[in-house]
């Protein structure tokens, strides 16, 4: 019974049965996943790597890696199929906005981009971070402390602004 591998984290509550069915299907594909995040729209981010204990609902903290082992994230759908390569260092779902923010290492730097729930790249992986979504605009932080404000329909840059002093 896979229920013994589900660990509650903080006050977060969830119905494990649908997820466990997916984890069981993934295990058949000879992959090991040690943590997951519910991204919405029947999609889950799962962390690859050796499991050292219970499957964890990893809201923002990750399990400890084995000696020098790097954990990476992939995204699976309701059929247990991966929609992206398992190469991402972080992933967050934004189901109300219809996209997922992902981070990956490129040239020794972590870069952020956005994909939709089918895996199609909406905003290329060239940003420092996802900043916000408001009034039909997506704000992405650049590495030069500027913010690109993009139209949430066309994903084209509408304008660029400096990062506010109180910002990150």
N, C-alpha and C positions, 0 to 999 in steps of 0.2 A: 504494500500500500504506500503510494507516494506521499500521502498526507503527512507522514511523519517527517518529511523533509522540508515542510513549509514552516517558516519561522515568522512569528509576528514581530513587527518592528514598530516601536512606539505605539501611538494611538491609531495607526493605519489599519483599517479593516478591509477585507476583500473576500470574495468568494473564490476559493482556490480551485474548485473543480474544473472550470474551463481552462485555466492556465495549466493545471497538472496534466490534463489530457494532451496539451501541446508539448509539454516537457517530455512526456512519455514518448510521443511521436518523434521528437528530436533525438532522444536517446537511441532510438532504433537506427538513426542515421549516423551513429558512432561519434557523436559530438558530445562534449561535456560543457554544460552551462552552469555557472555557479551563482549567478544573480540575475534578476530581471527587473524591468520597469514596465508598467502598463502605460502605453502611449495613447490609448484610446483607439476607436475605430477597429477593434479586434486586432490590434498590432501590439507586439511586445518587443522591447529591447532586451536582448539577452547577452550576458557577458560570457565570453569564452574563457576557458582556463580550467585548471584542475580544481575540483570542488574539495574543500577542506572542512566540510561540515554541512549543515542544512542549507538548502536552497534559500537564498535571501531575497527579500523584496528590497532592492537597493534604491531607495529614494534619492539619496545624495552621497552616500558613503559606499566605498567598495571594499570587498573582502581583501584580506592580505594576500599578496602574491607569493608564490614559492620563490626560491632563490633565483633572482634575476628574471622571473617570468613576467611577461607583459600581458595584461588583460586587454582584450579588445571587445567592442560591442558590435553586434549585428542586429538586424531587425527581422522579426519573423511575423508572418501573417497567421490567420486563423487555421490554415492548413499545415502550419509548422514549417513553411518554406521561407528561406531567407530572401529578402528583397534587395539587400545590399551586401557587399562583401564584408566579412568580419575584420574591419581595419580601423574602426572608429574608437577614439579615446573617451568620448562622452556623447550622450544622446539624450534629448528631452523632447517629449511630445507636446504639441500645442493643438489639441483636437478641435477646439473652438475656432481656431484660425485655419485649420486644414493643412498644417505643415509640421515637420519635425526638424529641429535644429541638431546638427551633428558637428563633432569636432574630430579632426584627424591630423596626424603629424605629416607635414610636408617640409622637407628641407630642414628638419630640426625644429620647426615651429608648429605649434598647434593652430590650425586654421578652422574657421567655422563657415558652414554653408547651410542652406535649407533645402529639404526635399519634400515632395508631397507624399501621400500615403500609398502611392504605387511605386515609389523609389525614384521618380523623375526629379532631376536637379532643378530647383527653382532659382536659387541664388548660389553662384559658384563658391567654392571653398577658397576664399581669399580674404576673409574678414577675421578680426581678432575675436569678436563675439556677437551673438544676437543680443540686441538691446531691448526692443519693445515692439508691440503691435498696438496701434491706436488709430481710430478714425480712418481705416482703409490704408494705413501706411505701416510699413515695416522699417524699423530702424536697426541698422547694423553698424557696429563700431569697427572702424578701420585701425590699422596699426599706427597711423600717424596722429592719433587722438582726434580724428574727425569722425563724424557720424554721417553715413549715407542714408538718406530717407528715400525708400523705394515705394512705388505704387504697389499695393497688395494684389492687384489684378494682373498687371503687365510685368512686374518684378524689375522694372526699369528705374534707375536713379532719377528722382525728381529734383533733389537738391542736396547739398552738403552743408553741414553745420559743425562748429567746434563742439567738443565734449564739454558739457557744463562743468564748472569748477567743483560742484558737489558730486559729480558723476564718478564712475569707476576709472 
